[in-house]
Amino acid sequence: MARVGGRNLAISWIAGMLCAGVIVGLVWLALPIVPAMAQFVGEGMRSILP
């Protein structure tokens, strides 16, 4: 990745870690719905495919 003038490396690392934390938090909140979603998709595929 090219370096852009006027950007502080420490601030970019902090912002990157903050963004990664938000993504991890959203994945953590979405984990309880995974079994229900798998069941929903499975039932849909069984009804479409013979």
KEDREN-848251 format. One line per field, with one value per residue: residue number from 1; residue in one letter; x, y, z of N, C-alpha, C, CB in turn. Coordinates in steps of 0.001 Angstrom, whole numbers, plus 500000, padded with zeros to 6 digits. Glycine has a CB too. Example, Ala and Ser with C-alpha at 12.3 -4.5 7.8 and 13.67 -1.06 7.14 Angstrom:
REM KEDREN-848251
i 1, 2
aa A, S
n_c1 513190, 512850
n_c2 494310, 497750
n_c3 507800, 507080
ca_c1 512300, 513670
ca_c2 495500, 498940
ca_c3 507800, 507140
c_c1 513200, 512900
c_c2 496700, 500030
c_c3 507800, 507870
cb_c1 511308, 514084
cb_c2 495527, 499402
cb_c3 509046, 505725
***
This chain:
REM KEDREN-848251
i 1, 2, 3, 4, 5, 6, 7, 8, 9, 10, 11, 12, 13, 14, 15, 16, 17, 18, 19, 20, 21, 22, 23, 24, 25, 26, 27, 28, 29, 30, 31, 32, 33, 34, 35, 36, 37, 38, 39, 40, 41, 42, 43, 44, 45, 46, 47, 48, 49, 50
aa M, A, R, V, G, G, R, N, L, A, I, S, W, I, A, G, M, L, C, A, G, V, I, V, G, L, V, W, L, A, L, P, I, V, P, A, M, A, Q, F, V, G, E, G, M, R, S, I, L, P
n_c1 500847, 500523, 502208, 500657, 501074, 501149, 499733, 499397, 501106, 500600, 497982, 496597, 496916, 495509, 492935, 492521, 492541, 490299, 488274, 488517, 487769, 485081, 484029, 484531, 482898, 480349, 480195, 480249, 477793, 476115, 476380, 474485, 472300, 473088, 472583, 469746, 469576, 470963, 469229, 466981, 467959, 468619, 466095, 464862, 466441, 465887, 463200, 463268, 465076, 464842
n_c2 498827, 502191, 504921, 507758, 511180, 513125, 511481, 509905, 507202, 505894, 506726, 505626, 502897, 502680, 503377, 501288, 499055, 499690, 499539, 496810, 495738, 496529, 495009, 492404, 492485, 492723, 490278, 488580, 489242, 488251, 485512, 483849, 483481, 481784, 478850, 478836, 480137, 478328, 476147, 477276, 477807, 475211, 473930, 475393, 474710, 471970, 472019, 473138, 471631, 468331
n_c3 500000, 499197, 500699, 502050, 502056, 505065, 506758, 509855, 511175, 513610, 514272, 512126, 512657, 515062, 514194, 512392, 514128, 515649, 513698, 513040, 515505, 515621, 513511, 514472, 516732, 515534, 514181, 516398, 517581, 515618, 515687, 517202, 515444, 513460, 513509, 513103, 510655, 509032, 509158, 507925, 505314, 504552, 504582, 502572, 500346, 500251, 499549, 497033, 495453, 494121
ca_c1 500000, 501331, 502141, 500056, 501663, 500314, 499018, 500155, 501071, 499972, 496539, 496036, 496861, 494403, 491693, 492401, 492149, 488923, 487420, 488548, 486965, 483667, 483683, 484483, 481701, 479172, 480195, 479875, 476359, 475394, 476576, 473312, 471329, 473655, 471832, 468431, 469764, 471327, 468005, 466150, 468548, 468486, 464695, 464606, 467086, 465164, 461933, 463530, 465723, 464126
ca_c2 500000, 503405, 505869, 509031, 512236, 513754, 510484, 509440, 505745, 505457, 506953, 504657, 501615, 502762, 503329, 499925, 498168, 500031, 498955, 495362, 495460, 496664, 493845, 491247, 492647, 492410, 488825, 487988, 489428, 487483, 484073, 483070, 483238, 480868, 477589, 479077, 480454, 477083, 475369, 477954, 477571, 473782, 473647, 476000, 473896, 470702, 472217, 473486, 470507, 467065
ca_c3 500000, 499074, 501815, 501691, 502867, 506067, 507555, 511003, 511220, 514862, 514171, 511189, 513352, 516021, 513416, 511866, 515230, 515983, 512656, 513224, 516689, 515262, 512693, 515369, 517548, 514726, 513971, 517686, 517754, 514605, 515879, 517637, 514376, 512470, 513375, 512515, 509240, 508359, 509027, 506928, 503988, 504271, 504223, 501263, 499313, 500144, 498860, 495628, 494781, 494389
c_c1 500894, 501146, 501593, 500635, 500678, 499525, 499932, 499994, 500371, 498450, 495906, 495950, 495699, 493064, 491465, 491974, 490715, 487952, 487367, 487716, 485479, 483209, 483574, 483238, 480431, 479068, 479755, 478369, 475539, 475495, 475316, 472322, 471827, 472897, 470453, 468548, 470134, 470100, 467103, 466653, 468395, 467074, 464350, 465223, 466374, 463839, 462134, 464093, 464983, 464902
c_c2 501238, 504297, 507198, 510086, 512823, 512789, 509989, 507926, 505242, 505612, 505948, 503266, 501603, 502661, 501932, 498940, 498438, 499427, 497432, 494955, 495556, 495452, 492596, 491314, 492307, 490920, 488122, 488108, 488589, 485974, 483322, 482740, 482196, 479541, 477777, 479380, 479200, 476205, 475966, 477683, 476101, 473395, 474229, 475197, 472565, 470878, 472546, 472285, 469209, 466109
c_c3 500000, 500302, 501306, 502623, 503852, 506922, 508671, 511106, 512479, 514804, 513211, 511821, 514344, 515293, 512849, 512931, 515663, 514966, 512784, 514439, 516416, 514457, 513564, 516255, 516780, 514441, 515257, 517925, 516773, 514818, 516332, 516517, 513367, 512403, 512742, 511030, 508449, 508155, 507949, 505510, 503602, 503859, 502867, 500137, 499137, 499402, 497377, 494862, 495110, 495253
cb_c1 499035, 500958, 503545, 498490, 502201, 499390, 498536, 499688, 502486, 500537, 496248, 496880, 498193, 494477, 491728, 493712, 493099, 488752, 487932, 489998, 487334, 483429, 484732, 485761, 481619, 479211, 481608, 480648, 476008, 475914, 477665, 472588, 471014, 475118, 471671, 467725, 470851, 472393, 467263, 466124, 470047, 468893, 463741, 465138, 468555, 464911, 461145, 464513, 467214, 463788
cb_c2 499997, 504178, 506066, 508979, 513322, 514676, 509295, 510148, 505182, 506258, 508395, 504605, 501331, 504080, 504364, 499479, 498340, 501556, 499352, 494870, 496404, 497965, 493631, 491179, 494062, 493184, 488325, 488666, 490891, 487832, 483854, 483823, 484545, 480606, 476940, 480227, 481529, 476326, 475304, 479464, 477981, 472979, 474206, 477418, 473658, 470117, 473327, 474675, 470404, 466382
cb_c3 501222, 497790, 502473, 501783, 501988, 505415, 506666, 512312, 511149, 516050, 513705, 509909, 514077, 516830, 512275, 511260, 516424, 516045, 511254, 513381, 517795, 514458, 511580, 516240, 518071, 513417, 513528, 518833, 517593, 513235, 516887, 518713, 513656, 512787, 514736, 513233, 509071, 509165, 510370, 507196, 503969, 505480, 505284, 501228, 499660, 501536, 499536, 495542, 495195, 493103
***
